[in-house]
Amino acid sequence: MKRFSIGLFAGVALTLLIAFKIATYEVNFSTSEVNRIEGILVFTDCKPVMEYEYLGTVKSNTGGFGNPQYEGVRNRLLKNIKKDYPQADGAILYLNYGQSDKADAIKFKK
């Protein structure tokens, strides 16, 4: 009976902690949902809140040619990430006017 009571108490305490953590999440002006493009979560001008592992950096590799618009650059970066880091969950894009565009491949910690 004593073991059952301890297990029940621990279960209730854990449930309350999880419920409290979920209940205290507050949506604010900076809360958003990122787009998933070709299976990759795309973070532009922001970083994910969840913990992640840095896998590596890729460049746009256009040599000055190709579509200089956002979608063209983004698609090239995602293509390079999928080729070089197939295990990647997301990409943090760094788009710089007049400089080389690049993206960090990331994998979320589970």
LINUR-V339498 format. One record per backbone hydrogen bond with DSSP energy under -1.0 kcal/mol. CO is the residue of the C=O (numbers start at 0). NH is the residue of the N-H. E is the energy in kcal/mol with one decimal. If there is no record, write none. Layout:
co:CO nh:NH e:E
co:CO nh:NH e:E
This chain:
co:0 nh:4 e:-2.2
co:1 nh:5 e:-2.1
co:2 nh:6 e:-2.6
co:3 nh:7 e:-2.6
co:4 nh:8 e:-2.6
co:5 nh:9 e:-2.6
co:6 nh:10 e:-2.3
co:7 nh:11 e:-2.4
co:8 nh:12 e:-2.6
co:9 nh:13 e:-2.4
co:10 nh:14 e:-2.2
co:11 nh:15 e:-2.3
co:12 nh:16 e:-2.2
co:13 nh:17 e:-2.4
co:14 nh:18 e:-2.5
co:15 nh:19 e:-2.6
co:16 nh:20 e:-2.2
co:17 nh:21 e:-2.2
co:18 nh:22 e:-2.4
co:19 nh:23 e:-1.6
co:21 nh:24 e:-1.0
co:27 nh:30 e:-1.6
co:34 nh:41 e:-2.6
co:36 nh:39 e:-1.8
co:39 nh:36 e:-2.7
co:40 nh:90 e:-2.6
co:42 nh:92 e:-2.8
co:50 nh:108 e:-2.0
co:52 nh:106 e:-2.1
co:55 nh:104 e:-3.3
co:57 nh:102 e:-2.2
co:61 nh:64 e:-1.4
co:68 nh:72 e:-2.4
co:69 nh:73 e:-3.2
co:70 nh:74 e:-2.5
co:71 nh:75 e:-1.9
co:72 nh:76 e:-2.4
co:73 nh:77 e:-2.6
co:74 nh:78 e:-2.1
co:75 nh:79 e:-2.3
co:76 nh:80 e:-2.3
co:77 nh:81 e:-2.7
co:78 nh:82 e:-1.7
co:79 nh:83 e:-2.9
co:80 nh:84 e:-3.3
co:84 nh:87 e:-2.1
co:88 nh:40 e:-2.4
co:89 nh:105 e:-2.4
co:90 nh:42 e:-3.1
co:91 nh:103 e:-2.3
co:93 nh:101 e:-2.2
co:95 nh:98 e:-1.7
co:100 nh:59 e:-1.8
co:101 nh:93 e:-3.1
co:102 nh:57 e:-2.6
co:103 nh:91 e:-2.2
co:104 nh:54 e:-3.0
co:104 nh:55 e:-1.1
co:105 nh:88 e:-2.5
co:105 nh:89 e:-1.9
co:106 nh:52 e:-3.4
